[in-house]
Amino acid sequence: MNRTHYCGALRMSDVGKEVVLKGWVAKRRNFGALVFIDLRDREGIAQLVFDETLSAQIVEVRNEYVLSVKGKVVERQDKNAKIATGDVEVLVEAVSIMNSAKTTPLIIADETDALEDTRLKYRYLDLRRSVLQKNLKLRHQVTLLTRNYLADKGFYEIETPILCKSTPEGARDYLVPSRITKGGFYALPQSPQIYKQLLMIGGFDRYFQIARCFRDEDLRADRQPEFTQIDIEMSFVEENDVFALVEGLMGEIFDKIKGVKLPSFTRLPYVECMKRFGSDKPDMRFVMELHCVNEAFAHTDFTIFQQVLAQGGEINAINVKNAADRFSRKQLDQLQEYVKIYGAKALAHLKYKDSTFTGSIAKVTSDAEQASLIKMLEVEENDLLFFVADQKRVSQTALGALRLKLGKELHLIDESKYQFLWVTDFPMFEYSEEEQRYVAAHHPFTSPNLEDVDKLLDDKANCYSRAYDLVLNGYELLSGSIRIHDQQLQEKVFEAIGMTKAEAKARFGFFLDAFQYGTPPHGGVGIGLERLIMILAGTDNIRDVVAFPKTASASDLMSEAPSSVDQKQLEELHLTITE
């Protein structure tokens, strides 16, 4: 019997039809002479009704058996509004048991009590849960929309190599030893960065790829060792051209997938973003900005604040509106410990009630300082102020993290909103304490702002770039930049990060050679597909939108990878394992 319908597709319009369904048993209920079975496939559930004659054929059937049934669709008397097929059921006329099943080690339902390790160990069973199937269907829909949108805009989809040259500058590469070239290694691409720039040099003008990328780095809830990005590159463009394309793509996706018309995208330079929100990926769905209050404490007698100001640091504050009575001493102590995670030495607070300040620094702030704070922070009755005094970066980052924590805990975030933010003008370099040198903050092919070119060698700390990120609801959704297309400028950037011409030649020789043959101005982005799907699906765990994800320790519990290999394989690759 050939299948005529998916289980989850049956509706009142199908009443009277003869149908053939195939799927897994989700639930069995015995009612005397009648047996009811919920049959499940990727589209949903259909209720089957077996009479006394057919019931004898399914005595052994239990959950996760695979059935093929033929029957007639009828209207249900006891309708179930909780499922899409709840108005109908199928009176079974013939049944075939296609396969049996052992008792599963996890409950196959949207709500399961299985630990995540169990779910990952038996991922093929976990994937039968409708919530994961909906997520992967959503992923398919987004990639299809993306392909069609970009194709309509004149982009070619072009694949780039998976086995490529190791060009270490950023995250660690995954290395692949060569059997043929003794002692030689390929690297798995962290992104198609060099190749997509070569495609621009090759004259393709508009490229995209749903690209697999690999980074050997520590994992977290929104990161996997292998991931997918929507990779885009264009020739003869400026930042506004890139922004317009991406905003159009996001508008298409959110309109077609969520039925949402997006608000205009905000733009903020990196420096202003850190100043106002203490983060380069702030959640803009709630209002609670940082304020530098150095001026208010310019003449303070409080020794700690004096020392911070004398050392060129900052005192930053946030005003948590109408929250003074919502925090106990114990809770305030817990917040004190929280900011220390981000390098802050302490968290000071003031509560404003009955026109009076109380709190950890109330006794060491003068009337004039308190009056200044009321004006600067727009303090009202029952407001709660938090302060972090430290070096600028520590003060901003710690208070920014606290801002986000409070936004979540106090339910200040409108979960129905999608708020996009372009963060622009990122620092060109960042200082690596580990390497004791400045390294590229984005990657070494990012163009500096034209007005900062003269700072590349002599003022790296104040050199900014044409790099940009797109942030959505506090997640970095994409990174990109306008690239360097001038050979001399590229050499100058390499010099700025301490890379000699010989080192540059060894790492990027083929790429730099291409620069000599007419490189067009170009720029692009890499959009994190999993993060986008994660937000659209309403989950905060990236593993929920990946078919076969890795754990936080980068292992695959299902296939037990990574694993040891035969000695013969090691010998063929000229490798020796050391203890």
C-alpha positions, 0 to 999 in steps of 0.5 A: 500500500502506497502512502496517500497522506501524512498523519498530521495532514488530515482535516475535516475536508478529508472526511469520507476519503480512503487513506493509507498512513504509515508511521510510528505508534505514539500512544495506544489505548484499549477500550474493550472491543475498540483499540485507539492508536495515535500514529505519528509521522513528521507532520503530526498525529492521526487517531486510528480506531481498530474494531474487535476484528482488527484488534486481534492483529495488533495485540503485540503492538506498542509504542514506536512500532511501525505501522501501515494502515488503510482506512476511512476518515470520519469526523470525531465525536470527541474532538481534540482541539490540542492537535491539528487533526483533532476533528477527525479519526481513521476507521482502520480497515487493514493494518500491517506491522512493518517493524517492532520496537524495543522500549525506548530509553526516553519518552518521545514527546515534546515534554520529556524527562530525559537528561540531555546526555541521554537525548544525545546518546539516542539522538535518532529517537530524540529526533522523533519528538515534534519539537525538534522536527519543527526546528529542523523544518524551520531550518530548511525553510530559512535556508530555502528562503535565503537561497531564493532571496539571494538568487533573485538579487543576482548572487551565485551559490558557489562551494569552497574547499573543506580541505584547505591550508591552515592560516592560524589567526584567531580560533584554533584550526581542526587539522587533517593529516595528509597520507600522501604528503608526509608531515603535511596537514590540511585544515578545516575552514573556520570560514570561507574567508580567503576563498570568497575574497578570491572569488571576488578577485575572480570576478564573480561579483556576488557570491553566497554559500550555506557554508560548513565551518569548523573551530576548535574552541571552547563551547557554550550554549550558542556555539558548536565546533562545527556550524553553518553560516550563510556566507555572503560576499559582494564586489564594489560595495560600501557598508550601506550596500551590505546593510541594505541586503542583509536587512532585506533578507532578514525582513523576508525571513521574519515576514515569511516565517513569523509573520512579523514586519521588522522595525528599522535597524538601529546603528551604533558605533562600538564605542557608544555601544559599550558606553551605553550598554556595557556590551558589543551585543546588547539586548535592546528590548528593554531600557536600562542604560549605563551612565558614566558618573565620574563627574558626579564624584569628581571631588569625592572623599570616598577613597575607593572612588578616588583611587579609580579616578586617579588611575584613569578608570570609570565609575559607571552606574545603572538605574533599576527603576522601581526596584529598591524594595525588590532586593534583600541584603542576601540578593544584593550580596549575590549580585556582588559576587556575580560582577566579580565573574567579569573582573569587577572588585565590588558592586556598590548600590543606593536605594532611593526611598522617601527622598532619602538614599540608603545603601552601601555607599550612602554614608560616603556620598555627599548631599551634592553628589546625591543631588547630581546623581538624581539629576544624571540618572533621573532618580525617582521614588523606589529606584535602585542604583548600582555602581561599578568603579574600575578600569573602563573596560571592566566597569562597562563589561561587568555592569553590562552583564548585570544589566542583562541579568536584571533585565531577565530576572525582573522580566523587563524584556518583551519576549515578543519583540525582535530588535536588531542592532548594527554595531559598527566601527569595531577596534581594528586590534585587541591586545593579547595578554597571552601573546604580548602583542596586538592581534587583529580583532576581526581578521587581518583582511578587515579594512581600517577606517580610512581616517585611521590608516595613519594609526596602524603602526603608532596608535593601535589602541585607537585604530578602528575598522570597517567591521560590523556585527548584527545583533539580534535580541542580545545574540551576535547574529553575524560578523562582517567587514569591508575588506582590504583590497590594496596590497600595500595596505594589507602589508601594513596591517600584517606589519601592525600585528607583528607578522613579517613579510616571510610569515605572511608569505608562508601563511597567505602567499597564494592569497597575497599573490592574487592581490597583484592582479586587480582586486576590486573593493569588496565586503561581506558577512557571515550569518550564524544560521544556527543562532538565527534558527535558535531565536526563531524557534524560541530556544536558548540551546543551539543543540535544539536546532542541529540534527546531530550536535556535539556536547559541551566537550565537543564529543558525539555521544551517539557515535562515540566520536572522537575515538581511537583509530587503528595503528595501521591508519596512524602509520599511513598518516605518519603519526605517532600518539604520545602519552 
